[in-house]
């Protein structure tokens, strides 16, 4: 801070800065900047973290201080929050100390830090915790469903799981109990289905609370286009349909050895699966569209998927399994918005889907392209 | 003004007020540069050319203290070696010391094989390494320690004040305004450059900085001038050294503020932490973290230089 007490450099270093001759030594570490698709530096490497912040802004910050910045380099709200979530309809949740409040895009506190916990949702209602009770608040932070529950999950598709007297049910956005508390555990609704937990076994209910899949699985992934991967207690994954039928009997191994909660997922109509130690792709009819043959395989992003061949080489395939791109790289990541990060000689750059290196490897680290809107 | 023009003006004002409405989504990616340790300017931006070290402390007299891990014969792992760089980031004195102090009055203390001596700006040894501790030169003298006793050397290395004075390691003596604070029989005393005691204080006290030294009276901190007169009455639960006209003090309520030489609060604790009540509470518990970083110094004796310099950005 300066002599008026104004904060000049937000707290971000573990040790105090000693300024002499206008500069101070610091453990600067990695700083992130921002480039556009032409490789033009929009923001010099300054922050530890940069995310899309909503409202056309960037959410920027250091390990424990976050604020907002515009794409043309202006500080809109200084890094002063312990946590900030992205803006939605001009309002954002932020945490100062142990409490959460709401700010507008000028940094005005619409709601001063009040709640001890907040889980935001796309439904406009956030799950909040007040005096150890859970309720729901609108985007302005105003409680619309009284904090009355022992616990509560995230609103989705107009419903939120809540816990009362030790059991889970669901309320709608008016606070009406739509599913009476009766389950030992419950997750948010996705595609009209929610996972329930009974004594360590997972099942599935619909939005009326009717049990669609009896609790018998070790883990069930989210439904996507009417299908979900589910694993047996032995750790084998199969595919369930939204009406509870077994489309593919459990036979696949986990995607990440040791992590049961990383199920295979469908994307672009195909799911990368581990079939007996080799990776291939399953289609939504339950057939292997691309036979298991890879060391590792990752989900399709657009028309391309990244696979690691048995020889260790990273290539990109199309949906017929044909290798369409073989970049000369030490490492490569998935495509995002038509760009994939690649590493050569320890530095990262980007290629486009035709393999052209459009941003030469020059950075110590890069993130995937994302949209700021 | 005709109506159409007023409408256009209104639209222009609205567009200026809500510039985001006029913008299309932009596709961007983060790019990271690893600066390691280095120097930042007062906006917090890394200074070009002054990055890529393993540790970086500060500049003084135009030379910066930095550490590099270097390969040394007969040792498998790289070892930490300190040297001095110029403002272009070039090593003026290559990394070779176990530790080093700041350049002051043309000399810097350096530790070689566990013992402290002094070098000049060319890197030449002016005082051979033979001390257990060695402080910065001020008023032409530097405090040095062997055993538990402190004395002073001049720039030729001559021990002009013999090593006979007591001082805790965290409170080394230092000449300012012709006086240095030492401890005699457990209480503070101020000596002149001949080593003669000219002022005594019944409790603990700090060295003079900018004409004032903190003193303790019945458990409270205040400040005296070089004649021993109490200029700022004993009223603080902790007080630090003056720097650029300000000193950090801790008020009874555990907040840290900055006062000027009249004792007037220039930057109140509220302004330092500048946030709701919970921050004050935590800042108090952890020692002014809002001012100096989340994991800032915890103990008062870490504070003086730290806070006053952090505050001295302007």
Interface residues (C-beta under 8 A of the other chain):
Chain A: X1 X2 X3 X4 X5 X7 X8 X9 X10 X11 X12 X13 X14 X15 X16 X17 X18 X19 X20 X21 X22 X23 X24 X25 X26 X27 X28 X29 X30 X31 X32 X33 X34 X35 X36 X37 X41 X42 X44 X45 X46 X50 X55 X56 X57 X64 X71 X80 X96 X97 X98 X99 X112 X113 X337 X339 X341 X348 X350 X363 X364 X365 X366 X367 X368 X369 X370 X371 X372 X373
Chain B: X20 X23 X24 X25 X26 X27 X28 X29 X30 X31 X32 X33 X34 X35 X36 X37 X38 X39 X40 X41 X42 X43 X44 X45 X46 X47 X50 X51 X55 X56 X57 X58 X59 X60 X62 X64 X65 X66 X244 X246 X258 X266 X267 X268 X271 X272 X274 X275 X276 X278 X279 X282 X289 X290 X291 X292 X293 X294 X295 X296 X297 X305 X306 X307 X309 X310 X311 X312 X313 X314
